[in-house]
Amino acid sequence: MAIPSAPVSIVSEAPPSGAPVEPGGRDGITLTVVRRLAAALHYRDFRVLWCGALTSTIGTWMQKVTQSWLVLTLTGPASAFYLGLDAFLGEAPILFFTLIGGVIADRRDRRQLLLMSQYVQMAAAFTLAALVYWDVVRVWHVLALSVVTGIAQAFGGPAYQSLIPLLVDKQHLPNAIALNSIQFNLSRVIGPLIAGAALTAFGMAACFGLNGVSFLAVIAALLLLRVRHVPAPTRDGIQQELRGGFAYVRSQRSLIGLTFLACATTFFGTPILTFLPLFAQDVFQGGVGQYTRLMAFAGAGAVTGALIVAWLGKYRHMGRTFLMLQLAFGILVVLFAVTRVVWVNAVLLFGCGACMVMVFATISSLVQLIVPNELRGRVVSIYLVAFRGGMPLGSLVGGYAATMSSAPAVLTVNGLLLSSVAAWFLLKGGGVRDL
């Protein structure tokens, strides 16, 4: 996604100051609410990108659900370990390549970088569809393609994150990040439901193929963006520019705290989604339908949480608020792990999804508000390593621990640790509580 090296003038695309509203008029109040929730969608480039990303991410969630079920059917008794391993290998490239991707995003045409990322991911989806269609797929094929997809995302992620702050005015940045979470989590509701229907009607190959087709939407959105990125001339090497990014992060105590909290939240929190196939099959004795329904509840909660963040926008005491939400998230994870009533677990999943997204969106907003534009690609890449890196490590460690004990036991420990981290920052500050 093409991003200029300096902020772009977008005054002509700014949302109107607001049409007159009759006092007490129901239609006027509704219009005001909608405008506040969708403030960032008044910007043409953000709107184009949002629609393209929504379509593509629906396909991605279809693949996530189907791929987890494929791993489950291919590995049998060892499924807990392989589910964790697959999640680890899909995210591990973030640990190794995102920092380099952040430097490249500041030095090269971000549009071309992101287009290449989409092409690679599309090719991986079609390859998996072909392997399943001809019934030659093996678990190592799935794991290898997860690595390929992860590498593509490692180079595309920093450029994508650096784009959003330049598409909207600063006061609408939290709203834009929340809307981005909404499209992601709407996809998490819609994608699993479509995947469940497609799996029943057409099989796994169709789900992977539909994901490949969905990438055409985000590719089209990238080509339609009006923003152009002209890389700033630089004589520094990659290593020296990386040092500059790390030096800035070290100088900001709040950034260190936010980066640590992002890693802790994904490490301890996201295994609840990784283990959902096991809960559906082993705890609730259900099938893929039960799994997709649980995913839909988590996604619906996430959409609700993102809507709340979009409504709030930028507000006082954001740091203290998200720490309290993280504390609540950990408690909900523990309750989900020890509960054995399907409808209660569904409600708890809804709460987990809402808290998770509100924490993620608020942390991302705070990072973007702190970082200067000229360092955004590099500093955001450091944040992404922690944020995305916690996912594979948490899934791998959790998957291995679950083979030694059980998935509910692992989630219980994770929830307690997650709440403990939030409580420490609430008591000690750590440069975050007073943001």
Buried (B, 14 or more C-beta within 10 A) or exposed (E): BBBBBEEBEBEEBBBEEEEEBEEEEEEBEEBBEEBBBBBBBBBBBBBBBBBBBBBBBBBBBBBBBBBBBBBBEBBEEBBBBBBBBBBBBBBBBBBEBBBBBBBBBBBBBBBBBBBEBBEBBBBBBBBBBBBBBEEEBEBEBBBBBBBBBBBBBBBBBBBBBBBBBBBBBEEBBBBBBBBBBBBBBBBBBBBBBBBBEBBEEEEBBBBBBBBBBBBBBBBBBBEEBEBEBEBEEEEEEBEEBBEBBBEBBEEBEBBBBBBBBBBBBBBBBBBBBBBBBBBBBBBBEBBBEBBBBBBBBBBBBBBBBBBBBBEBBBEEEBBBBBBBBBBBBBBBBBBBBEBEEBEEBBBBBBBBBBBBBBBBBBBBBBBBBBBEBEBBBBBBBBBBBBBBBBBBBBBBBBBBBBBEEBBBBBBBBBBBBBBEBBBEBBEEBBBBBEB
